[in-house]
Amino acid sequence: MLDQTIAGQKNDRIHYPFCAVVGQSAFKLALILNAIHPRVGGVLVRGPRGSAKSTLARALADILPSLAQNSELSRPFVTLPLGTSDEMLTGTLNLQQVLNEQKLEFQPGVFAKAHQGVLYVDEVNLLNDALVDLLLDVSASGINCVERDGISHQHAANFVLLGTMNPDEGELRAQLQDRFGLAVDLLSQYSLDERIEIVRRRESFDQDPQSFIQHYQSEQDQLALQIENARSLLPDVRCCDALRRQIAQRCAQANVDGLRADIIWFRAATAYAAWQGRCDVSEQDIDALEELVLAHRRQASPNPPPTSGQQASKPPSPYTRPTENTSDLNSGSNSGSNLEPKTDASNGQWGSMAPQVQNIQEISSLALAQQFEKNSSEYRRQSNQVLSQVSKHKGQMSGGTYPIQEGGRTPNWFSSLLKNQGAWPPEQLVYRKKQGGQSILNFVLLDTSGSTVGSQLMAQAKGVVTQIAKQAYLQREQLSILGFGNDQLEDILPRGRAPKNIKPLLSEVTSGGGTPIRTALLQTENYLRSLLRKLPELLIQCYLITDGRTRQKIEDIHLPGRCTLIDIEQSAVKRGRGQSIAKALGAQYIALPSFKACEV
């Protein structure tokens, strides 16, 4: 029977055995190091779907209990659901106690349950801002303070934070990302033999879980014993000053923020040495952990960008949308695309021009920034009004005497009890103030074709993107940048929280080649519509930055959300099609030189 308790299984839940997972040695090592030394700070696992992220994370729960001297000291393994409310996370008023005994009592939340254990968050990058703020606060202080619903309470909340995420579905806030001690980037690259063995083991587990778990029980017990021995040896592990200097030098070379990387690297190195059964940290220990510590902290060097005429090189990210060639995408289609021919630049075409680099030109006028802020605030206000009507309507149609939600707000039960003088159920609810707002995605399509090289148009375009990024950062909005030029698309910045400083990234962007604007708009339309199916409340503000020098047809393309075209062409008589493109897209038109906005 599947519901029978299996030896070694926690909370009567059946997990795939840790030792049965094929490959993923880096992820396994990171988990083991945290089991040996919880102050390593947890693990962030980034990888595509089907790479055993959740399987290995949950399998850790079956190793943790045997690390304690007795069952009463077993370290809990608590899962944080994405739909958790802040009350469920921090704890709240025990309504049953209030109603039955007329006494206020604190009901512990997820933080209390995870104390001295592991808090696991699947798809951590999809957590809403309110929960992320709470995680940051409690993980930093180790104390959960609750001042709400007539309760003033605090308790210790020290836990190892374990999170998994798929970067294709959005990036993680930098503050929370840095809270994870180690990070692992997983790629679904297996040999044929490994793929066959993975399927074979999974099939055996599904057919008879108990027998499969029993088959690996001796390996599980041996692993737990090795971890327990390493924990016993950990206090005796020493690290010489020369190796401490190496850690400091490598962190400085990686241009990391603060000193958390240095501390985590030292702790992980001592745990690794204990795992190897040694009392002295070696240089090999430091080498083995470099990527685990720096993968999510390493930043671009502050060296000056390449001068004009030099091609910048940037290593491709394994998680960005793939670069696509427009000729392949448009071949055999009747989409109406008409790519400009690749001829010599001297003949007025840009297809054969080598990629060029231009520095960022600051936009001194405040008019453009004010326009972006106005777009954001107006869009958010209009959308909130619509959602308020929808949420209220849903609550009234639920069959109750009052809506459980009003404009997206939830009831304040304590205040409701006071207002109704303790009567239950209350005749009238008091609602909480709505916290935060909806997420806004600023999606920037940046024209990087050869026609933007002249008159420093690309430099000015980068200045515009800098303004958009700055405003998005201040408003804590999301940002994504897609470049189109050289007859291909480049994912300059995947979707995620707008960075504090985007200039180093923009400095590496080159311009040259043809203008695949149709392909860029089609991919953007498909991507954004797919994204809205997953996140229907996401607000999208598209910015198309171009000089309009293209003959491709785009009349059949309809971008979701609001769209603004920023025309960077600088001439009294414009040869580009900026205004006509804006009209076809139903976009607001802004001419860069004058910063005058108008609806087309």
Secondary structure, DSSP 8 states (H G I E B T S, - for coil): -TTS--TT-GGG-----GGGS-S-HHHHHHHHHHHH-GGG--EEEE--TTSSHHHHHHHGGGTSGGGSSSGGG---EEE--TT--HHHHHEEE-HHHHHHHS---EEE-HHHHTTTEEEEEETGGGS-HHHHHHHHHHHHHSEEEEEETTEEEEEE--EEEEEEE-GGG----HHHHHHSSEEEE------HHHHHHHHHHHHHHHH-HHHHHHHTHHHHHHHHHHHHHHHHHGGG-B--HHHHHHHHHHHHHTT-SSSHHHHHHHHHHHHHHHHTT-SB--HHHHHHHHHHHHTTT----------TT--------TTS----BHHHHHTT--S---------GGGT--TT---EE--------SHHHHHHHHHHHHHHHHHHHHHHHHHHHHHHTTSSSS-S-BTTB-B-HHHHHHHTTT-SS-SS--B----S---EEEEEEEE-SGGGSGGGHHHHHHHHHHHHHHHHHHTT-EEEEEEEETTEEEEEEEEEE--S--HHHHHT-EE-S---HHHHHHHHHHHHHHHHHH-TT-EEEEEEEE--------TT---SSEEEEEE----SS--S-HHHHHHHHT-EEEETTTTEEEE-
